[in-house]
Amino acid sequence: MKRISAVRRSWLILLGAFLLMWALNALCYRFYGDDYIYSFVWEGHDMLIPLSEHARRIQSFGDIFYSLNLHYMTWGGRMVAHFFAMFFLWVGKGWFDVVNAGMVVLLLLAMQWIALGGRVTAKLSPFITALSFFCIWACNSNFGGTMLWVAGSCNYLWTSVFLLLFLIPYVRHYLTNGPVEYPYWFGPLWLVLGILAGNSNENTICWIGLSGGLYLLYAWKKKTLSAWMLWGLVGLGIGYFALMLAPGNVVRLHEQFGTNRPLLYLDKEHFNVLGMALVLQSLLWFYLFKAWRRRENLLRAGIDRKYFYLATWFAATGVLFELIMLFSPILPGRSIFSQLVFLVISVILISAQGEVYHAPVLQKSAFRVLYGLAVLYMVITGTMSLVMYSCQHQYMRGIWAQAESLRGKGQVMTISRPLPASDDWWLLMSGLHVTDMDLSNNERSWENVAFARYFGIKGVHSTYHVKKG
């Protein structure tokens, strides 16, 4: 039998990742909260204030741009992410399911292109491709919130893809020790991509911009500075300052947290999120530790020292992404996503070079054990996630059918749910990626009101019952 080439195996792995992500996305209905709020024209007030009775659904690009303007002035500056969220919540989630699965594939490609020295190529490594997806799957502290949730995916997955694509030519420039020639249109194109990347997450771009400025100074002194590099950094700055200087940021902080806020938030919530992330990422940090211990052997095998420097930058910058969140009043688990992506890139930068120069970081016996466990883990958790999301899909289909049957009848809809277990935290660390879909038992909560407005019913009330067995 003819053996499948490495390139084809890589693309088969990407196809498998696409199909799995498409299936999970297709099994998910809109997540309660943001996915219903952003289906409506923004009303210009605190998100936690329920929608008015006159709230109207987004029905055109004009509605989207009107909403983005009000959102910018009264809530926050993430215009790029919320444009895509509003667009897909308008045109239908079926379109989002396909495109979002494609964005996961593009994320894996961008990560590997960086690991391959900034080369955009179809010649991929099956091992690095599989390793990239496994890490994003197994080490993500909020998989549903960053990979399946419409608003969450647009805010974290999509913006991470824009950022990595933006970084690729800079990585290539650094590793090739000189200017890289691009067509004349590349500079304006990177200006636009810089704007998309810069208008992403408040805790990431500040460090990218600082590093970019220092690198451009380094390139200027080495006389390898190219015009496109300046175009890109200018675009990044435009996007970032538009994000940070949004009047809505001030309004949001004042309305939600008041004026008397501590400078640092060294509280239980922040430590719990950071602690869980550290546990989930422990094997990745262990790998980097082993690589550092064996760096001299790896250098003698032929690996360029610059790859170690670059891996260090990605790992350290990712840590800075989260340390700056100690200045933020809240630290949701989904904010760890960008740091995880940078950590995985740090790992595959070394792994890819080790594969090229036949200089693995781990011993063959340890690698075989970990490889076998990883395959078993993916089979079990992937299958169980599909089963559990299928059950959730059936449950949500019943709720939507009930809501549609009550449309226009002026009645309050009652949802009965099993009482949640107190020890469900372990699901977050299991790879099962179960996403809680609870509504409040308070009819006037903003999530319940948004759901009711979406279906045109008087209200919705959620109650719990004790699960039998």
Residue pairs with C-beta under 8 A, 6 or more apart in sequence:
4 12
6 124
6 125
6 126
7 122
7 123
7 124
9 126
10 124
10 125
10 126
10 129
11 122
11 124
13 126
13 129
13 130
13 133
14 105
14 108
14 109
14 124
14 129
17 104
17 105
17 108
17 133
18 101
18 102
18 104
18 105
19 101
20 382
20 386
21 100
21 101
21 104
21 147
22 97
22 98
22 101
23 386
24 147
24 148
24 385
24 386
24 389
24 433
25 96
25 97
25 100
25 101
25 148
26 94
26 97
27 386
27 389
27 390
27 392
27 393
28 144
28 148
28 149
28 389
28 392
28 393
28 435
29 93
29 393
29 396
29 397
29 400
29 437
30 36
30 39
30 89
30 93
30 150
31 144
31 148
31 149
31 150
31 151
31 152
31 435
31 437
32 437
32 438
32 439
32 447
32 450
32 451
33 446
33 447
33 450
34 47
34 85
34 149
34 150
34 151
34 152
35 85
35 89
35 149
35 150
35 151
36 447
36 450
36 451
36 453
36 454
37 47
37 51
37 446
37 450
38 67
38 82
38 85
38 86
38 89
38 150
38 151
39 57
39 58
39 86
39 89
39 90
39 450
39 454
40 51
40 55
40 56
40 57
40 58
40 450
40 453
40 454
41 55
41 56
41 57
41 58
41 63
41 66
41 67
42 66
42 67
42 68
42 70
42 71
42 74
42 75
43 51
43 52
43 55
43 70
44 70
44 73
44 74
45 74
46 74
46 75
46 252
46 255
46 256
47 75
47 446
48 256
48 446
49 446
50 444
50 445
50 446
50 449
50 450
51 446
51 449
51 450
51 453
53 453
55 453
57 90
57 454
58 64
58 67
58 86
58 89
58 90
59 90
63 90
64 83
64 86
64 87
64 90
67 82
67 86
68 79
68 82
68 83
68 86
71 79
71 82
71 248
72 79
72 246
72 247
72 248
73 246
73 247
73 248
73 251
74 247
74 248
74 251
74 252
75 248
75 251
75 252
76 246
76 248
76 249
76 252
77 199
77 242
77 243
77 244
77 245
77 246
77 248
77 249
78 155
78 199
78 200
78 201
78 243
79 199
79 242
79 243
80 159
80 162
80 195
80 196
80 199
80 200
80 239
81 151
81 154
81 155
81 158
81 159
81 199
81 200
82 151
82 154
82 155
84 154
84 158
85 150
85 151
85 154
85 155
88 95
88 96
88 99
88 150
88 154
89 96
89 150
93 150
96 150
100 147
100 148
100 150
100 153
100 157
103 153
103 157
103 158
103 161
104 136
104 147
104 157
106 161
106 165
107 136
107 157
107 160
107 161
107 164
107 341
108 129
108 132
108 133
108 136
109 124
110 161
110 164
110 165
110 168
111 132
111 164
111 341
111 344
111 345
111 348
112 124
112 125
112 128
112 129
112 132
112 348
112 352
113 119
113 120
113 121
113 168
114 164
114 167
114 168
114 171
114 345
114 349
115 128
115 345
115 348
115 349
115 351
115 352
116 352
117 171
117 172
117 175
117 176
118 168
118 169
118 170
118 171
118 172
118 173
118 174
118 175
118 176
119 172
120 168
125 352
125 355
127 351
127 355
128 348
128 351
128 352
128 355
131 347
131 348
131 351
132 344
132 348
134 374
134 378
135 284
135 340
135 344
135 347
136 147
136 340
136 341
136 344
137 143
137 378
137 381
137 382
137 431
138 280
138 374
138 377
138 378
138 381
138 431
139 280
139 281
139 283
139 284
139 340
139 343
139 344
140 146
140 147
140 280
140 336
140 337
140 340
140 433
141 273
141 276
141 277
141 280
141 333
141 334
141 336
141 340
141 428
142 152
142 332
142 333
142 334
142 336
142 337
142 428
143 433
144 152
144 433
144 434
144 435
145 152
145 156
145 332
145 333
145 334
145 435
146 152
146 153
146 156
146 157
146 334
146 337
147 153
147 157
148 433
148 435
149 435
152 334
155 200
155 201
155 334
156 201
156 334
156 335
156 337
156 338
157 337
159 196
159 197
159 200
159 201
159 338
160 200
160 337
160 338
160 341
162 193
162 196
162 197
162 200
163 197
163 200
163 204
163 205
163 208
163 338
164 341
164 345
165 193
165 197
166 190
166 193
166 194
166 196
166 197
166 232
166 236
167 208
169 180
169 182
169 190
169 228
169 232
170 212
170 215
170 229
170 232
171 310
172 180
173 179
173 180
173 219
173 224
173 226
173 229
174 215
174 306
174 310
175 304
175 306
175 307
175 310
177 224
178 224
179 224
179 225
179 226
180 226
182 226
182 228
186 228
187 227
187 228
187 230
187 231
187 232
188 231
190 228
190 231
190 232
190 235
191 231
191 232
191 234
191 235
192 235
193 232
193 235
194 231
194 232
194 233
194 234
194 235
194 236
194 237
194 238
194 239
195 235
195 236
195 238
195 239
195 242
196 239
197 205
197 208
197 235
197 236
197 239
198 205
198 209
198 235
198 236
198 237
198 238
198 239
198 240
198 241
198 242
198 243
199 239
199 240
199 242
199 243
200 239
200 243
201 335
201 338
202 243
202 244
203 321
203 322
203 324
203 325
203 328
203 335
203 338
204 321
204 338
205 236
205 239
205 240
205 243
206 240
206 324
207 317
207 320
207 321
207 324
208 236
208 317
209 233
209 236
209 237
209 240
211 313
211 317
212 232
212 233
212 236
213 233
216 225
216 229
216 230
216 233
219 225
219 226
219 229
253 261
253 329
256 329
257 329
261 329
263 327
264 326
264 327
265 326
265 327
265 328
265 329
265 331
266 326
269 330
269 331
270 325
270 326
270 331
273 331
273 332
273 333
273 335
273 336
274 322
274 331
276 333
276 428
276 429
277 322
277 333
277 336
277 339
277 340
278 285
279 429
280 429
281 340
281 343
283 370
284 343
284 344
284 346
284 347
285 343
287 347
287 350
287 351
287 361
287 362
288 311
288 315
288 346
288 347
288 350
290 361
290 362
291 298
291 308
291 311
291 350
291 361
294 361
295 308
297 359
298 308
298 350
298 353
298 354
298 357
298 359
298 361
299 305
299 308
301 354
301 357
301 358
301 359
302 357
302 359
303 350
303 353
303 354
303 356
303 357
303 359
304 353
307 349
307 350
307 353
308 350
310 349
311 345
311 346
311 347
311 349
311 350
312 346
314 342
314 343
314 345
314 346
314 349
315 342
315 343
315 346
317 342
318 338
318 339
318 340
318 341
318 342
318 343
318 346
319 339
321 338
321 339
321 342
322 331
322 335
322 336
322 339
325 331
325 335
333 428
350 361
351 361
353 359
354 360
354 361
360 367
362 370
377 431
380 431
381 430
381 431
381 432
381 433
384 432
385 431
385 432
385 433
385 434
388 432
388 434
389 434
392 434
392 435
392 437
395 437
396 437
399 415
402 413
402 415
403 413
403 451
403 455
403 457
403 460
404 455
406 413
406 455
406 457
407 455
407 456
407 457
408 456
408 457
409 457
410 457
410 458
411 457
411 458
412 443
412 457
412 458
412 459
412 460
412 461
413 452
413 455
413 457
413 459
413 460
413 461
414 460
414 461
414 462
414 463
415 439
415 460
415 461
415 462
415 463
416 462
416 463
416 464
416 465
417 438
417 462
417 463
417 464
417 465
418 464
418 465
418 466
418 467
419 464
419 465
419 466
419 467
420 436
420 438
420 464
424 434
424 436
427 433
427 434
438 462
439 445
439 447
439 448
439 451
439 460
439 462
440 447
440 448
440 462
441 461
441 462
441 463
441 464
442 448
443 449
443 459
443 460
443 461
448 459
448 460
448 461
448 462
449 459
451 460
452 458
452 459
452 460
